[in-house]
Amino acid sequence: MKIAVSSMSKDLNSMLDVRFGRCNYFVIYDTEEGLVKTIENKGQMSGGGAGIAAAQQIIDEDVDVVITGNMGLNAFNLFKNSDIKVYRCGSIKVETAVQLFKEGKLEELTQAGPAHAGMGMGTGRRFRGEGRLNIAILSGKGGTGKTTISTNLSVITGANYIDCDVEEPNGFIFLKPSQIKREEVKVDYPVVDSSRCTLCGECAKVCQFNALVKTKKDIMLFEKLCHGCHACGIVCKQSALTFGKRIIGTIEEGQYGNLICKRGILNVGEPMAVPVIRRLLKNLPTGTNLIDCAPGTSCNVVSSLQYADGAILVTEPSSFGLHDLKMAVQLVRSFNLPFGVVINKHNTEDDRIQTYCEKENIEILGVIPYRREAAEVYSSGKMIVELPEYKEIFEEIAERLREVFPWNLQ
């Protein structure tokens, strides 16, 4: 049997890449011969049809099983017609994924994930249902006006506002929600029972994050490095590990008129924002939710996009703005999300963003001009849609969104 795993690198020790069509490599393991072969994914840089190109490679390799994270309809149907089974797995080592498959612990995919909507904005996206539509608003860099766009667009569209920039959540400064409710976010950490521990060191060996270290006297814990995966508890044969909980942040929820406003707040000194983001997004309200992501393209943004049905990329006409927009575009394309661009702080003398979007066939949802009066309103903590010119611009952007996401935007 040949097993192909979408991978970030070239061997069994590589991390599984949850993107199928745009992964870097496929590691192919022959269970009968014990041989490993790696092929570079020819579909990863395709302008379109990345999943089809990748699937064709796998079929040509006479593979029996594919292990990956997400897969679109086209690739899924190709494998179905070729009698190749597909199994879902998270971002773990390729070798571990293969072992989990052998043990029958992976879930077989019986239907495709969200359909690919092309390289820009599309209308063929199948939404996650459950009475909600989640639109992520992100930027490749900080300072582009992402939160300004998010909060003002929330007011104009009547969408709920979700602030996932948990290290610096400032959307509430503008919306000023009332009736705030708070919930603590806690994560697990291992507690060593020294009376049971034999200092075998297996817990430290299995920890990929170096949170546990075996010394001559005991097992030392660096709790802020712990991801709460419980791998240490699984390998401990002496049952010397239990798990406690510690607070790393807070979830706040309030009201702005009829809108629900939620935000996560990471405690000062805590290095890992993802648990707070996941808790924040776990139980989103019904209706349309605008998710104000963290700046950049880090794991914080990736965690937010896992809950999104579409995306708005906010950029500015500058060299840094264009450079980081390209990274954001690559990221949302890897999720097969329909998306469009809003150009903030626009001036008529610089068209580099428009030129790039035209070349890449990316929809421009709106252009927001750079005006002193808008900066004055913003710096005083007010909404720029209070200015008639800007209100009209945001209404036009909202209308474009209703055309692209007609499912639930009211």
RODOTOR-876580 format. One record per residue (C-alpha): z, y, x. Coordinates in pm, whole numbers, plus 32768, in hexadecimal, padded with zeros to 4 digits. Last residue first. Layout:
{{Z; Y; X}}
...
This chain:
{{8240; 9043; 74BC}}
{{81F5; 8F76; 75F2}}
{{8214; 8E09; 7584}}
{{80D4; 8D41; 75B0}}
{{7FE4; 8E60; 75EE}}
{{801A; 8E61; 7768}}
{{7ED3; 8EF1; 77F0}}
{{7E7E; 8FDB; 76D2}}
{{7FE8; 9035; 769A}}
{{8009; 907C; 780E}}
{{7EE6; 916F; 7801}}
{{7F8F; 9221; 76DE}}
{{80D2; 923A; 77A4}}
{{8016; 92D8; 78C5}}
{{7F81; 93D8; 77D5}}
{{80DA; 9420; 7745}}
{{815A; 944D; 78A9}}
{{8050; 9555; 78EF}}
{{8096; 960D; 77A8}}
{{820A; 961A; 77F4}}
{{81B6; 969C; 794D}}
{{80F7; 97C9; 78CB}}
{{81FC; 980E; 77BC}}
{{8324; 9813; 78B1}}
{{8449; 9753; 781C}}
{{838C; 9622; 7896}}
{{841E; 967D; 79EA}}
{{856C; 95EA; 7984}}
{{869E; 96A1; 7A05}}
{{8782; 9664; 7B30}}
{{8769; 97C5; 7BBF}}
{{8688; 974A; 7CD8}}
{{8590; 96C2; 7BD8}}
{{856D; 980D; 7B1F}}
{{853B; 98CC; 7C64}}
{{8444; 97CC; 7CE9}}
{{837A; 97E2; 7BA6}}
{{8373; 995F; 7BC0}}
{{82F3; 9948; 7D27}}
{{81C9; 9877; 7CC2}}
{{8129; 973E; 7D59}}
{{8042; 96AA; 7C54}}
{{8073; 9557; 7BAC}}
{{7F40; 9476; 7BA2}}
{{7F30; 9358; 7AAC}}
{{7EE7; 91EA; 7A6D}}
{{7E00; 91BC; 7B96}}
{{7D6A; 9060; 7B6D}}
{{7D25; 8F9F; 7CAD}}
{{7BC3; 8F2F; 7D04}}
{{7C19; 8F14; 7E77}}
{{7B17; 9016; 7EE5}}
{{7B6B; 90FA; 7DC0}}
{{7CDE; 90DB; 7E0B}}
{{7CA6; 9134; 7F7B}}
{{7BD2; 9264; 7F2A}}
{{7CC9; 92DB; 7E23}}
{{7DE7; 92BD; 7F1D}}
{{7D29; 937B; 802D}}
{{7CCF; 9498; 7F3E}}
{{7D88; 95B8; 7FE7}}
{{7D26; 9721; 7F9C}}
{{7D75; 9712; 7E28}}
{{7EE9; 96E4; 7E5F}}
{{7FB2; 95CC; 7DC4}}
{{812B; 95B5; 7DDF}}
{{811B; 9466; 7D27}}
{{7FF3; 9378; 7D0F}}
{{8033; 9269; 7C0B}}
{{7F92; 911A; 7C57}}
{{7F44; 8FEB; 7B82}}
{{7FB5; 8E85; 7B65}}
{{7F6E; 8D2E; 7AD4}}
{{804F; 8C34; 7B84}}
{{7FC8; 8B06; 7C42}}
{{810F; 8AF7; 7D06}}
{{8058; 8B08; 7E56}}
{{7F96; 8C2C; 7DC6}}
{{80DD; 8CE5; 7D91}}
{{8131; 8CC2; 7F04}}
{{7FDA; 8D1B; 7F8F}}
{{7FD6; 8E56; 7EB9}}
{{8130; 8EB7; 7F39}}
{{80BB; 8E8E; 80A1}}
{{7F86; 8F62; 805F}}
{{805F; 906B; 7FBA}}
{{812D; 9075; 80FA}}
{{8006; 90E3; 81CE}}
{{7F85; 91D1; 80C2}}
{{80D4; 9283; 809E}}
{{810A; 9290; 8215}}
{{7FB8; 9338; 8244}}
{{7FFB; 9424; 8124}}
{{7F8C; 944E; 7FBB}}
{{80C0; 93C2; 7F09}}
{{8104; 926E; 7E6C}}
{{8198; 91C9; 7D39}}
{{812C; 9066; 7CED}}
{{814E; 8FFB; 7B81}}
{{8182; 8E89; 7B46}}
{{814F; 8D72; 7A4B}}
{{8208; 8C4F; 79AB}}
{{833A; 8C71; 7A8A}}
{{8469; 8B8C; 7ABA}}
{{8402; 8B01; 7C0E}}
{{83A1; 8C65; 7C69}}
{{8511; 8CC6; 7C82}}
{{8561; 8BBA; 7D85}}
{{842E; 8C21; 7E51}}
{{84A7; 8D89; 7E4D}}
{{85FB; 8D2D; 7EE0}}
{{854B; 8C3B; 7FCE}}
{{84A6; 8D69; 8070}}
{{8367; 8E1D; 8006}}
{{83D6; 8F88; 801E}}
{{84A8; 9050; 7F2B}}
{{8596; 8F9C; 7E3E}}
{{850C; 8F51; 7CE6}}
{{8524; 9024; 7BA8}}
{{84E9; 8F19; 7A9E}}
{{8457; 8FB0; 7961}}
{{84BB; 8ECD; 7841}}
{{83F7; 8EAA; 76FD}}
{{849F; 8E03; 75D6}}
{{85BF; 8D0D; 75F2}}
{{86DC; 8D5B; 76DE}}
{{86EB; 8CBA; 7837}}
{{87D8; 8B9C; 7874}}
{{879C; 8B1C; 79D7}}
{{8711; 8C62; 7A5F}}
{{885E; 8CFE; 7AC2}}
{{88EC; 8BB5; 7B3F}}
{{87B7; 8B7F; 7C16}}
{{87CB; 8CDF; 7CA3}}
{{893C; 8CB9; 7CFA}}
{{88FC; 8B6C; 7DA7}}
{{87D3; 8C07; 7E65}}
{{888F; 8D2E; 7EFD}}
{{8917; 8C81; 8032}}
{{89B3; 8D52; 814A}}
{{8AF8; 8DC4; 80A2}}
{{8B95; 8EEB; 8157}}
{{8BA1; 8FCE; 8026}}
{{8B9C; 8F04; 7EE4}}
{{8A48; 8EC6; 7E48}}
{{8A16; 8F7A; 7CFC}}
{{8932; 8EE4; 7BF4}}
{{88A2; 8FB4; 7ADB}}
{{8866; 8F9F; 7967}}
{{87EB; 909C; 7866}}
{{87AC; 9034; 76FE}}
{{86DD; 912C; 763A}}
{{8729; 91A4; 74DA}}
{{87B8; 92EF; 7555}}
{{880B; 92AC; 76C1}}
{{8904; 918E; 76AE}}
{{89D0; 90DD; 77B9}}
{{89E4; 8FAA; 7896}}
{{8A84; 8F89; 79ED}}
{{8A79; 8E58; 7AD0}}
{{8B67; 8E59; 7BF9}}
{{8B6F; 8DE3; 7D61}}
{{8BDF; 8CED; 7E6B}}
{{8D18; 8C52; 7DD1}}
{{8D96; 8B10; 7E6D}}
{{8DA1; 89AD; 7DEA}}
{{8E3C; 8871; 7E77}}
{{8D9A; 872A; 7ECC}}
{{8E2F; 85E0; 7F3F}}
{{8DF2; 8536; 808A}}
{{8EB5; 8418; 8127}}
{{8E0B; 830B; 805A}}
{{8E1A; 822F; 8193}}
{{8CA6; 81DB; 818D}}
{{8C42; 834B; 819C}}
{{8AC6; 834A; 8175}}
{{8AC2; 83C7; 800B}}
{{8BD2; 84CA; 8041}}
{{8B12; 8569; 815F}}
{{89D7; 8577; 808B}}
{{8A97; 863E; 7F84}}
{{8982; 8749; 7F70}}
{{8A7D; 8869; 7F61}}
{{89A9; 894A; 803E}}
{{8AB8; 8972; 8148}}
{{8A76; 8A83; 8249}}
{{8B7E; 8B67; 81B0}}
{{8C7E; 8A4F; 81C9}}
{{8C72; 8A1D; 8340}}
{{8D3E; 88DC; 8337}}
{{8DE0; 8838; 8464}}
{{8E15; 86C0; 846C}}
{{8F43; 8660; 853D}}
{{8FE2; 8634; 8692}}
{{8ECD; 85EE; 878C}}
{{8DDC; 86C6; 86C6}}
{{8CE2; 8660; 85BB}}
{{8C22; 8783; 8525}}
{{8BD2; 87C0; 83B7}}
{{8B06; 88E4; 8330}}
{{89EC; 889A; 8422}}
{{88E6; 88D0; 830D}}
{{883C; 877D; 831A}}
{{8988; 86C8; 82E1}}
{{894B; 8554; 8318}}
{{89DA; 854E; 8479}}
{{8B11; 8613; 841D}}
{{8B67; 8523; 8302}}
{{8B27; 83F8; 83E4}}
{{8C25; 8477; 84E3}}
{{8CF0; 8335; 84F7}}
{{8E29; 840D; 8505}}
{{8EF4; 82FF; 8451}}
{{8F43; 83DC; 8323}}
{{9031; 8343; 8224}}
{{9176; 83F8; 827B}}
{{90AB; 852D; 82DE}}
{{902A; 8558; 817B}}
{{8F05; 8642; 81B6}}
{{8EA5; 8742; 80AB}}
{{8D30; 8777; 807B}}
{{8CA4; 88B3; 7FD7}}
{{8C21; 88E7; 7E78}}
{{8B9C; 8A32; 7DF6}}
{{8C28; 8B2C; 7CFD}}
{{8B89; 8C47; 7C39}}
{{8C81; 8D15; 7B6E}}
{{8C20; 8D8D; 7A13}}
{{8C29; 8EF2; 798F}}
{{8BE4; 8F94; 783E}}
{{8B76; 9101; 7828}}
{{8B79; 91A1; 76CE}}
{{8A94; 92BE; 773D}}
{{8959; 92CF; 7810}}
{{8916; 93F9; 78F7}}
{{879B; 93C6; 7904}}
{{8765; 949A; 7A3B}}
{{888D; 9438; 7B14}}
{{887F; 92DC; 7A77}}
{{873E; 929C; 7B3B}}
{{87FB; 92BD; 7C82}}
{{8836; 9157; 7CF4}}
{{8854; 9159; 7E71}}
{{889E; 8FFC; 7EF2}}
{{885C; 8F65; 7D9B}}
{{86F8; 8FE4; 7D7C}}
{{86D7; 8EFB; 7C51}}
{{86FC; 900F; 7B4C}}
{{8698; 8F89; 79F4}}
{{8623; 908B; 78F5}}
{{85D1; 901A; 7793}}
{{847F; 908B; 7711}}
{{8452; 91A6; 7616}}
{{8300; 91FB; 76AE}}
{{8345; 936B; 76FE}}
{{84B2; 933C; 7762}}
{{846B; 9209; 7838}}
{{8345; 92BB; 78DB}}
{{842E; 93D6; 7940}}
{{852B; 92E5; 79D6}}
{{8430; 920A; 7A8F}}
{{8350; 9320; 7B14}}
{{8476; 93E2; 7BA2}}
{{8508; 929D; 7C27}}
{{83C9; 9252; 7CE6}}
{{83A1; 93B3; 7D6A}}
{{82F8; 935E; 7EB5}}
{{8439; 9384; 7F7C}}
{{845E; 921E; 7FEF}}
{{8339; 914B; 805A}}
{{8256; 903D; 7FCE}}
{{82A4; 90A7; 7E70}}
{{831A; 8FEB; 7D3E}}
{{8323; 8FF7; 7BC3}}
{{834A; 8E9F; 7B27}}
{{82DB; 8E70; 79BE}}
{{839F; 8D73; 78F2}}
{{8328; 8D20; 7792}}
{{8422; 8C88; 76A3}}
{{8436; 8BC1; 7560}}
{{846D; 8A6C; 7602}}
{{8309; 8A7D; 7686}}
{{82C0; 8A5D; 77FA}}
{{8176; 8B10; 77DE}}
{{801F; 8A73; 7806}}
{{7F45; 8B64; 78CC}}
{{7DDC; 8B88; 785B}}
{{7DE3; 8D02; 7845}}
{{7DA5; 8D55; 79B2}}
{{7E07; 8E5B; 7AB0}}
{{7DA9; 8E1D; 7C1A}}
{{7D50; 8CF0; 7CEE}}
{{7D08; 8C0A; 7BCC}}
{{7DE5; 8BB5; 7AA5}}
{{7E5A; 8A61; 7B23}}
{{7EE6; 898E; 7A0A}}
{{805E; 8961; 79FD}}
{{80CE; 8802; 7A5F}}
{{8004; 86CD; 7A13}}
{{807A; 85A7; 7943}}
{{8117; 8454; 7982}}
{{81B2; 84AF; 7AD1}}
{{8281; 838D; 7B53}}
{{83E9; 83E5; 7B9F}}
{{846D; 836F; 7CEF}}
{{8591; 827D; 7D1C}}
{{84D2; 8135; 7D29}}
{{856C; 80CF; 7E76}}
{{8417; 80D8; 7F20}}
{{83E1; 8234; 7E91}}
{{852F; 82AA; 7F19}}
{{84CC; 8224; 806F}}
{{8383; 82E0; 8068}}
{{8435; 8422; 8009}}
{{8530; 83EF; 8122}}
{{8416; 83CB; 8222}}
{{836F; 8505; 819D}}
{{84B1; 85C9; 81CC}}
{{8528; 8681; 8096}}
{{848C; 8792; 7FC0}}
{{8498; 86F4; 7E67}}
{{83E1; 85C3; 7DE7}}
{{82EE; 8570; 7CD1}}
{{8221; 8430; 7CCF}}
{{80AB; 8405; 7C9D}}
{{7FFA; 82BA; 7C5E}}
{{7E95; 8285; 7CD3}}
{{7DBC; 81C7; 7BDB}}
{{7C89; 8296; 7C3E}}
{{7C60; 832F; 7AE3}}
{{7DCF; 838C; 7AE3}}
{{7DAD; 841F; 7C3F}}
{{7C8E; 8500; 7BD5}}
{{7D49; 855C; 7A97}}
{{7E79; 85CD; 7B5E}}
{{7DA4; 869B; 7C4C}}
{{7D05; 8759; 7B2D}}
{{7E46; 8783; 7A62}}
{{7F1C; 8821; 7B71}}
{{801A; 8775; 7C4F}}
{{8178; 87D9; 7CB6}}
{{826F; 8731; 7DA1}}
{{81BD; 861F; 7E62}}
{{81B1; 84A5; 7E94}}
{{805C; 83FF; 7E6E}}
{{802D; 8287; 7E49}}
{{7F0C; 8194; 7E81}}
{{7E42; 824A; 7F8D}}
{{7CDD; 81E6; 7FE1}}
{{7CB7; 8304; 80DD}}
{{7B8C; 838B; 8019}}
{{7C6F; 83AE; 7EE7}}
{{7D62; 8480; 7FB2}}
{{7C4F; 8566; 802E}}
{{7BC4; 858D; 7ECF}}
{{7D1D; 85EB; 7E50}}
{{7D38; 8706; 7F4C}}
{{7BE8; 8798; 7EE9}}
{{7C3C; 877F; 7D77}}
{{7D94; 881D; 7DA7}}
{{7D00; 8941; 7E68}}
{{7BFC; 8984; 7D5B}}
{{7BE7; 8AF6; 7DAC}}
{{7BD5; 8BDD; 7EDA}}
{{7C23; 8AAE; 7FAE}}
{{7D17; 8AE1; 80CD}}
{{7DF8; 89B6; 8082}}
{{7CE1; 88D4; 8009}}
{{7C87; 883B; 8159}}
{{7DE2; 87A6; 817A}}
{{7E0B; 8731; 82E1}}
{{7E26; 85B9; 8305}}
{{7F48; 84F2; 8392}}
{{7F4D; 8379; 83C3}}
{{807F; 8299; 83DD}}
{{8070; 8122; 8413}}
{{8170; 8022; 839D}}
{{8054; 7F2C; 835F}}
{{80BE; 7EC3; 8203}}
{{816B; 8006; 819A}}
{{804A; 80E4; 820C}}
{{80D0; 8247; 8218}}
{{7FEC; 8373; 81E4}}
{{8076; 84CA; 8241}}
{{7FAD; 85D6; 818F}}
{{7FA3; 872B; 8231}}
{{7FC9; 88A1; 81F4}}
{{8010; 889D; 8080}}
{{7F2F; 8970; 7FA3}}
{{7EB8; 8879; 7E9E}}
{{7FFF; 87B9; 7E92}}
{{810E; 88BE; 7EB3}}
{{8267; 881E; 7ECA}}
{{823A; 87FC; 8044}}
{{830B; 86D8; 80C4}}
{{83C3; 8730; 8203}}
{{834C; 8690; 8344}}
{{8402; 856A; 83E5}}
{{82F1; 847B; 8372}}
{{81EA; 8539; 8439}}
{{80F0; 8657; 8437}}
{{8185; 878C; 8396}}
{{81CA; 8832; 8246}}
{{817F; 86F2; 8189}}
{{80E0; 866C; 804D}}
{{812C; 84F6; 8057}}
{{8022; 83E5; 804A}}
{{8092; 827B; 801C}}
{{7FAA; 815D; 807A}}
{{8000; 8000; 8000}}
